[in-house]
């Protein structure tokens, strides 16, 4: 059963706190999301670590 998880990150451009909704059944994903505050494109990478937990990395595109 898929579930949406809330992951808290900070914008790599303006450091604003952001909440991302992550589908935990989709595994490793990469997409671009615009920051709600500064409107810069954020590179979002979601990956499963060795323990099976999802981690989120945000980078400047
Ligand atoms: Zn921002």
PDB file of the backbone (N, CA, C, O) and the ligand in Angstrom, with CONECT records:
HET     ZN  A 101       1
ATOM      1  N   UNK A   1       0.849  -1.194   0.000  1.00  0.00           N
ATOM      2  CA  UNK A   1       0.000   0.000   0.000  1.00  0.00           C
ATOM      3  C   UNK A   1       0.874   1.229   0.000  1.00  0.00           C
ATOM      4  O   UNK A   1       1.776   1.356   0.828  1.00  0.00           O
ATOM      5  N   UNK A   2       0.621   2.114  -0.899  1.00  0.00           N
ATOM      6  CA  UNK A   2       1.448   3.313  -0.949  1.00  0.00           C
ATOM      7  C   UNK A   2       0.946   4.340   0.057  1.00  0.00           C
ATOM      8  O   UNK A   2      -0.232   4.393   0.410  1.00  0.00           O
ATOM      9  N   UNK A   3       1.864   5.119   0.481  1.00  0.00           N
ATOM     10  CA  UNK A   3       1.586   6.080   1.541  1.00  0.00           C
ATOM     11  C   UNK A   3       2.372   7.350   1.231  1.00  0.00           C
ATOM     12  O   UNK A   3       3.506   7.286   0.757  1.00  0.00           O
ATOM     13  N   UNK A   4       1.774   8.480   1.497  1.00  0.00           N
ATOM     14  CA  UNK A   4       2.510   9.726   1.310  1.00  0.00           C
ATOM     15  C   UNK A   4       3.152  10.133   2.626  1.00  0.00           C
ATOM     16  O   UNK A   4       2.493  10.256   3.658  1.00  0.00           O
ATOM     17  N   UNK A   5       4.462  10.338   2.551  1.00  0.00           N
ATOM     18  CA  UNK A   5       5.203  10.764   3.734  1.00  0.00           C
ATOM     19  C   UNK A   5       5.538  12.234   3.596  1.00  0.00           C
ATOM     20  O   UNK A   5       5.808  12.728   2.501  1.00  0.00           O
ATOM     21  N   UNK A   6       5.517  12.919   4.715  1.00  0.00           N
ATOM     22  CA  UNK A   6       5.961  14.314   4.712  1.00  0.00           C
ATOM     23  C   UNK A   6       7.419  14.363   5.114  1.00  0.00           C
ATOM     24  O   UNK A   6       7.809  13.856   6.165  1.00  0.00           O
ATOM     25  N   UNK A   7       8.219  14.984   4.260  1.00  0.00           N
ATOM     26  CA  UNK A   7       9.643  15.128   4.549  1.00  0.00           C
ATOM     27  C   UNK A   7       9.959  16.617   4.621  1.00  0.00           C
ATOM     28  O   UNK A   7       9.602  17.386   3.729  1.00  0.00           O
ATOM     29  N   UNK A   8      10.621  17.002   5.677  1.00  0.00           N
ATOM     30  CA  UNK A   8      10.977  18.410   5.845  1.00  0.00           C
ATOM     31  C   UNK A   8      12.389  18.653   5.320  1.00  0.00           C
ATOM     32  O   UNK A   8      13.336  17.963   5.699  1.00  0.00           O
ATOM     33  N   UNK A   9      12.510  19.631   4.454  1.00  0.00           N
ATOM     34  CA  UNK A   9      13.810  19.994   3.890  1.00  0.00           C
ATOM     35  C   UNK A   9      13.929  21.519   3.912  1.00  0.00           C
ATOM     36  O   UNK A   9      12.980  22.225   4.254  1.00  0.00           O
ATOM     37  N   UNK A  10      15.099  22.003   3.545  1.00  0.00           N
ATOM     38  CA  UNK A  10      15.292  23.439   3.406  1.00  0.00           C
ATOM     39  C   UNK A  10      15.695  23.744   1.969  1.00  0.00           C
ATOM     40  O   UNK A  10      16.492  23.022   1.370  1.00  0.00           O
ATOM     41  N   UNK A  11      15.148  24.798   1.433  1.00  0.00           N
ATOM     42  CA  UNK A  11      15.493  25.226   0.084  1.00  0.00           C
ATOM     43  C   UNK A  11      16.999  25.487  -0.002  1.00  0.00           C
ATOM     44  O   UNK A  11      17.550  26.195   0.842  1.00  0.00           O
ATOM     45  N   UNK A  12      17.679  24.917  -1.024  1.00  0.00           N
ATOM     46  CA  UNK A  12      19.122  25.151  -1.167  1.00  0.00           C
ATOM     47  C   UNK A  12      19.451  26.561  -1.649  1.00  0.00           C
ATOM     48  O   UNK A  12      20.616  26.958  -1.625  1.00  0.00           O
ATOM     49  N   UNK A  13      18.477  27.306  -2.075  1.00  0.00           N
ATOM     50  CA  UNK A  13      18.707  28.678  -2.537  1.00  0.00           C
ATOM     51  C   UNK A  13      18.475  29.688  -1.423  1.00  0.00           C
ATOM     52  O   UNK A  13      19.345  30.506  -1.125  1.00  0.00           O
ATOM     53  N   UNK A  14      17.289  29.628  -0.804  1.00  0.00           N
ATOM     54  CA  UNK A  14      16.916  30.677   0.154  1.00  0.00           C
ATOM     55  C   UNK A  14      16.778  30.141   1.580  1.00  0.00           C
ATOM     56  O   UNK A  14      16.494  30.905   2.502  1.00  0.00           O
ATOM     57  N   UNK A  15      16.976  28.834   1.767  1.00  0.00           N
ATOM     58  CA  UNK A  15      16.930  28.210   3.082  1.00  0.00           C
ATOM     59  C   UNK A  15      15.542  28.230   3.729  1.00  0.00           C
ATOM     60  O   UNK A  15      15.422  28.049   4.941  1.00  0.00           O
ATOM     61  N   UNK A  16      14.517  28.445   2.944  1.00  0.00           N
ATOM     62  CA  UNK A  16      13.164  28.391   3.486  1.00  0.00           C
ATOM     63  C   UNK A  16      12.802  26.946   3.821  1.00  0.00           C
ATOM     64  O   UNK A  16      13.159  26.035   3.073  1.00  0.00           O
ATOM     65  N   UNK A  17      12.103  26.722   4.924  1.00  0.00           N
ATOM     66  CA  UNK A  17      11.666  25.359   5.230  1.00  0.00           C
ATOM     67  C   UNK A  17      10.550  24.931   4.285  1.00  0.00           C
ATOM     68  O   UNK A  17       9.586  25.663   4.062  1.00  0.00           O
ATOM     69  N   UNK A  18      10.704  23.728   3.733  1.00  0.00           N
ATOM     70  CA  UNK A  18       9.723  23.203   2.787  1.00  0.00           C
ATOM     71  C   UNK A  18       9.284  21.827   3.247  1.00  0.00           C
ATOM     72  O   UNK A  18      10.059  21.095   3.864  1.00  0.00           O
ATOM     73  N   UNK A  19       8.060  21.478   2.952  1.00  0.00           N
ATOM     74  CA  UNK A  19       7.580  20.126   3.225  1.00  0.00           C
ATOM     75  C   UNK A  19       7.286  19.450   1.898  1.00  0.00           C
ATOM     76  O   UNK A  19       6.487  19.944   1.102  1.00  0.00           O
ATOM     77  N   UNK A  20       7.929  18.329   1.667  1.00  0.00           N
ATOM     78  CA  UNK A  20       7.705  17.573   0.441  1.00  0.00           C
ATOM     79  C   UNK A  20       6.842  16.359   0.756  1.00  0.00           C
ATOM     80  O   UNK A  20       7.016  15.714   1.790  1.00  0.00           O
ATOM     81  N   UNK A  21       5.922  16.057  -0.131  1.00  0.00           N
ATOM     82  CA  UNK A  21       5.139  14.834   0.001  1.00  0.00           C
ATOM     83  C   UNK A  21       5.771  13.763  -0.868  1.00  0.00           C
ATOM     84  O   UNK A  21       5.900  13.933  -2.080  1.00  0.00           O
ATOM     85  N   UNK A  22       6.160  12.670  -0.254  1.00  0.00           N
ATOM     86  CA  UNK A  22       6.895  11.613  -0.932  1.00  0.00           C
ATOM     87  C   UNK A  22       6.058  10.340  -0.929  1.00  0.00           C
ATOM     88  O   UNK A  22       5.554   9.912   0.108  1.00  0.00           O
ATOM     89  N   UNK A  23       5.923   9.751  -2.100  1.00  0.00           N
ATOM     90  CA  UNK A  23       5.226   8.465  -2.211  1.00  0.00           C
ATOM     91  C   UNK A  23       6.210   7.360  -1.837  1.00  0.00           C
ATOM     92  O   UNK A  23       7.173   7.113  -2.563  1.00  0.00           O
ATOM     93  N   UNK A  24       5.977   6.710  -0.733  1.00  0.00           N
ATOM     94  CA  UNK A  24       6.977   5.755  -0.233  1.00  0.00           C
ATOM     95  C   UNK A  24       7.015   4.451  -1.020  1.00  0.00           C
ATOM     96  O   UNK A  24       7.887   3.620  -0.768  1.00  0.00           O
ATOM     97  N   UNK A  25       6.122   4.249  -1.942  1.00  0.00           N
ATOM     98  CA  UNK A  25       6.150   3.007  -2.735  1.00  0.00           C
ATOM     99  C   UNK A  25       6.907   3.198  -4.043  1.00  0.00           C
ATOM    100  O   UNK A  25       7.143   2.234  -4.770  1.00  0.00           O
ATOM    101  N   UNK A  26       7.282   4.419  -4.342  1.00  0.00           N
ATOM    102  CA  UNK A  26       7.879   4.701  -5.653  1.00  0.00           C
ATOM    103  C   UNK A  26       9.380   4.497  -5.679  1.00  0.00           C
ATOM    104  O   UNK A  26       9.979   4.529  -6.754  1.00  0.00           O
ATOM    105  N   UNK A  27      10.005   4.289  -4.538  1.00  0.00           N
ATOM    106  CA  UNK A  27      11.446   4.052  -4.502  1.00  0.00           C
ATOM    107  C   UNK A  27      12.232   5.294  -4.886  1.00  0.00           C
ATOM    108  O   UNK A  27      11.828   6.421  -4.602  1.00  0.00           O
ATOM    109  N   UNK A  28      13.373   5.060  -5.544  1.00  0.00           N
ATOM    110  CA  UNK A  28      14.252   6.164  -5.914  1.00  0.00           C
ATOM    111  C   UNK A  28      13.597   7.024  -6.992  1.00  0.00           C
ATOM    112  O   UNK A  28      13.116   6.519  -8.006  1.00  0.00           O
ATOM    113  N   UNK A  29      13.590   8.310  -6.753  1.00  0.00           N
ATOM    114  CA  UNK A  29      12.976   9.235  -7.702  1.00  0.00           C
ATOM    115  C   UNK A  29      13.820  10.490  -7.777  1.00  0.00           C
ATOM    116  O   UNK A  29      14.538  10.831  -6.837  1.00  0.00           O
ATOM    117  N   UNK A  30      13.725  11.170  -8.904  1.00  0.00           N
ATOM    118  CA  UNK A  30      14.365  12.471  -9.025  1.00  0.00           C
ATOM    119  C   UNK A  30      13.444  13.385  -9.810  1.00  0.00           C
ATOM    120  O   UNK A  30      12.942  13.010 -10.870  1.00  0.00           O
ATOM    121  N   UNK A  31      13.224  14.571  -9.297  1.00  0.00           N
ATOM    122  CA  UNK A  31      12.388  15.509 -10.010  1.00  0.00           C
ATOM    123  C   UNK A  31      12.766  16.919  -9.604  1.00  0.00           C
ATOM    124  O   UNK A  31      13.554  17.134  -8.684  1.00  0.00           O
ATOM    125  N   UNK A  32      12.190  17.864 -10.307  1.00  0.00           N
ATOM    126  CA  UNK A  32      12.460  19.264 -10.022  1.00  0.00           C
ATOM    127  C   UNK A  32      11.198  19.903  -9.470  1.00  0.00           C
ATOM    128  O   UNK A  32      10.105  19.724 -10.007  1.00  0.00           O
ATOM    129  N   UNK A  33      11.366  20.639  -8.404  1.00  0.00           N
ATOM    130  CA  UNK A  33      10.226  21.324  -7.821  1.00  0.00           C
ATOM    131  C   UNK A  33      10.613  22.775  -7.563  1.00  0.00           C
ATOM    132  O   UNK A  33      11.692  23.056  -7.040  1.00  0.00           O
ATOM    133  N   UNK A  34       9.725  23.691  -7.934  1.00  0.00           N
ATOM    134  CA  UNK A  34      10.020  25.097  -7.689  1.00  0.00           C
ATOM    135  C   UNK A  34       9.778  25.438  -6.230  1.00  0.00           C
ATOM    136  O   UNK A  34       8.773  25.042  -5.640  1.00  0.00           O
ATOM    137  N   UNK A  35      10.720  26.182  -5.658  1.00  0.00           N
ATOM    138  CA  UNK A  35      10.548  26.655  -4.289  1.00  0.00           C
ATOM    139  C   UNK A  35       9.347  27.592  -4.223  1.00  0.00           C
ATOM    140  O   UNK A  35       9.172  28.448  -5.090  1.00  0.00           O
ATOM    141  N   UNK A  36       8.531  27.426  -3.202  1.00  0.00           N
ATOM    142  CA  UNK A  36       7.347  28.270  -3.059  1.00  0.00           C
ATOM    143  C   UNK A  36       7.721  29.692  -2.684  1.00  0.00           C
ATOM    144  O   UNK A  36       6.949  30.626  -2.903  1.00  0.00           O
ATOM    145  N   UNK A  37       8.904  29.852  -2.121  1.00  0.00           N
ATOM    146  CA  UNK A  37       9.301  31.166  -1.619  1.00  0.00           C
ATOM    147  C   UNK A  37      10.095  31.947  -2.663  1.00  0.00           C
ATOM    148  O   UNK A  37       9.746  33.083  -2.983  1.00  0.00           O
ATOM    149  N   UNK A  38      11.173  31.338  -3.203  1.00  0.00           N
ATOM    150  CA  UNK A  38      12.037  32.068  -4.127  1.00  0.00           C
ATOM    151  C   UNK A  38      11.848  31.640  -5.583  1.00  0.00           C
ATOM    152  O   UNK A  38      12.451  32.226  -6.482  1.00  0.00           O
ATOM    153  N   UNK A  39      11.015  30.620  -5.823  1.00  0.00           N
ATOM    154  CA  UNK A  39      10.659  30.161  -7.173  1.00  0.00           C
ATOM    155  C   UNK A  39      11.835  29.613  -7.973  1.00  0.00           C
ATOM    156  O   UNK A  39      11.748  29.505  -9.196  1.00  0.00           O
ATOM    157  N   UNK A  40      12.924  29.268  -7.309  1.00  0.00           N
ATOM    158  CA  UNK A  40      14.049  28.647  -8.009  1.00  0.00           C
ATOM    159  C   UNK A  40      13.773  27.154  -8.156  1.00  0.00           C
ATOM    160  O   UNK A  40      13.112  26.551  -7.311  1.00  0.00           O
ATOM    161  N   UNK A  41      14.284  26.562  -9.233  1.00  0.00           N
ATOM    162  CA  UNK A  41      14.087  25.121  -9.423  1.00  0.00           C
ATOM    163  C   UNK A  41      14.995  24.301  -8.518  1.00  0.00           C
ATOM    164  O   UNK A  41      16.219  24.417  -8.584  1.00  0.00           O
ATOM    165  N   UNK A  42      14.398  23.485  -7.685  1.00  0.00           N
ATOM    166  CA  UNK A  42      15.146  22.652  -6.749  1.00  0.00           C
ATOM    167  C   UNK A  42      15.187  21.227  -7.292  1.00  0.00           C
ATOM    168  O   UNK A  42      14.163  20.652  -7.661  1.00  0.00           O
ATOM    169  N   UNK A  43      16.386  20.679  -7.330  1.00  0.00           N
ATOM    170  CA  UNK A  43      16.580  19.295  -7.725  1.00  0.00           C
ATOM    171  C   UNK A  43      16.308  18.404  -6.515  1.00  0.00           C
ATOM    172  O   UNK A  43      17.066  18.432  -5.545  1.00  0.00           O
ATOM    173  N   UNK A  44      15.252  17.627  -6.561  1.00  0.00           N
ATOM    174  CA  UNK A  44      14.885  16.767  -5.441  1.00  0.00           C
ATOM    175  C   UNK A  44      15.251  15.327  -5.789  1.00  0.00           C
ATOM    176  O   UNK A  44      14.834  14.805  -6.823  1.00  0.00           O
ATOM    177  N   UNK A  45      16.023  14.697  -4.931  1.00  0.00           N
ATOM    178  CA  UNK A  45      16.350  13.284  -5.113  1.00  0.00           C
ATOM    179  C   UNK A  45      15.845  12.509  -3.906  1.00  0.00           C
ATOM    180  O   UNK A  45      16.153  12.848  -2.764  1.00  0.00           O
ATOM    181  N   UNK A  46      15.072  11.474  -4.169  1.00  0.00           N
ATOM    182  CA  UNK A  46      14.549  10.615  -3.113  1.00  0.00           C
ATOM    183  C   UNK A  46      15.144   9.235  -3.315  1.00  0.00           C
ATOM    184  O   UNK A  46      15.072   8.665  -4.404  1.00  0.00           O
ATOM    185  N   UNK A  47      15.724   8.713  -2.265  1.00  0.00           N
ATOM    186  CA  UNK A  47      16.406   7.427  -2.395  1.00  0.00           C
ATOM    187  C   UNK A  47      16.205   6.624  -1.130  1.00  0.00           C
ATOM    188  O   UNK A  47      15.977   7.154  -0.043  1.00  0.00           O
ATOM    189  N   UNK A  48      16.299   5.331  -1.321  1.00  0.00           N
ATOM    190  CA  UNK A  48      16.087   4.407  -0.218  1.00  0.00           C
ATOM    191  C   UNK A  48      17.445   4.031   0.357  1.00  0.00           C
ATOM    192  O   UNK A  48      18.318   3.566  -0.376  1.00  0.00           O
ATOM    193  N   UNK A  49      17.634   4.223   1.642  1.00  0.00           N
ATOM    194  CA  UNK A  49      18.925   3.874   2.225  1.00  0.00           C
ATOM    195  C   UNK A  49      18.968   2.392   2.580  1.00  0.00           C
ATOM    196  O   UNK A  49      17.997   1.665   2.369  1.00  0.00           O
ATOM    197  N   UNK A  50      20.090   1.957   3.114  1.00  0.00           N
ATOM    198  CA  UNK A  50      20.288   0.521   3.367  1.00  0.00           C
ATOM    199  C   UNK A  50      19.281  -0.050   4.345  1.00  0.00           C
ATOM    200  O   UNK A  50      18.990  -1.246   4.317  1.00  0.00           O
ATOM    201  N   UNK A  51      18.749   0.795   5.206  1.00  0.00           N
ATOM    202  CA  UNK A  51      17.775   0.336   6.193  1.00  0.00           C
ATOM    203  C   UNK A  51      16.356   0.323   5.622  1.00  0.00           C
ATOM    204  O   UNK A  51      15.410  -0.071   6.304  1.00  0.00           O
ATOM    205  N   UNK A  52      16.215   0.755   4.368  1.00  0.00           N
ATOM    206  CA  UNK A  52      14.903   0.779   3.747  1.00  0.00           C
ATOM    207  C   UNK A  52      14.113   2.042   4.020  1.00  0.00           C
ATOM    208  O   UNK A  52      12.935   2.138   3.676  1.00  0.00           O
ATOM    209  N   UNK A  53      14.776   3.020   4.649  1.00  0.00           N
ATOM    210  CA  UNK A  53      14.110   4.298   4.889  1.00  0.00           C
ATOM    211  C   UNK A  53      14.346   5.233   3.705  1.00  0.00           C
ATOM    212  O   UNK A  53      15.380   5.161   3.042  1.00  0.00           O
ATOM    213  N   UNK A  54      13.390   6.095   3.451  1.00  0.00           N
ATOM    214  CA  UNK A  54      13.549   7.057   2.376  1.00  0.00           C
ATOM    215  C   UNK A  54      14.286   8.284   2.878  1.00  0.00           C
ATOM    216  O   UNK A  54      13.964   8.836   3.930  1.00  0.00           O
ATOM    217  N   UNK A  55      15.274   8.697   2.112  1.00  0.00           N
ATOM    218  CA  UNK A  55      15.980   9.931   2.404  1.00  0.00           C
ATOM    219  C   UNK A  55      15.757  10.901   1.256  1.00  0.00           C
ATOM    220  O   UNK A  55      15.564  10.490   0.112  1.00  0.00           O
ATOM    221  N   UNK A  56      15.784  12.178   1.565  1.00  0.00           N
ATOM    222  CA  UNK A  56      15.561  13.208   0.565  1.00  0.00           C
ATOM    223  C   UNK A  56      16.774  14.118   0.514  1.00  0.00           C
ATOM    224  O   UNK A  56      17.249  14.585   1.549  1.00  0.00           O
ATOM    225  N   UNK A  57      17.274  14.370  -0.682  1.00  0.00           N
ATOM    226  CA  UNK A  57      18.365  15.310  -0.871  1.00  0.00           C
ATOM    227  C   UNK A  57      17.886  16.417  -1.800  1.00  0.00           C
ATOM    228  O   UNK A  57      17.286  16.139  -2.837  1.00  0.00           O
ATOM    229  N   UNK A  58      18.143  17.654  -1.441  1.00  0.00           N
ATOM    230  CA  UNK A  58      17.780  18.765  -2.315  1.00  0.00           C
ATOM    231  C   UNK A  58      19.057  19.505  -2.732  1.00  0.00           C
ATOM    232  O   UNK A  58      19.943  19.748  -1.912  1.00  0.00           O
ATOM    233  N   UNK A  59      19.134  19.855  -4.005  1.00  0.00           N
ATOM    234  CA  UNK A  59      20.310  20.533  -4.532  1.00  0.00           C
ATOM    235  C   UNK A  59      19.878  21.640  -5.481  1.00  0.00           C
ATOM    236  O   UNK A  59      18.765  21.638  -6.006  1.00  0.00           O
ATOM    237  N   UNK A  60      20.785  22.582  -5.684  1.00  0.00           N
ATOM    238  CA  UNK A  60      20.543  23.589  -6.719  1.00  0.00           C
ATOM    239  C   UNK A  60      20.690  22.929  -8.068  1.00  0.00           C
ATOM    240  O   UNK A  60      21.624  22.160  -8.294  1.00  0.00           O
ATOM    241  N   UNK A  61      19.780  23.225  -8.955  1.00  0.00           N
ATOM    242  CA  UNK A  61      19.830  22.596 -10.260  1.00  0.00           C
ATOM    243  C   UNK A  61      20.998  23.131 -11.064  1.00  0.00           C
ATOM    244  O   UNK A  61      21.206  22.714 -12.204  1.00  0.00           O
TER     245      UNK A  61
HETATM  246 ZN    ZN A 101      13.760  29.034  -1.973  1.00  0.00          ZN
END
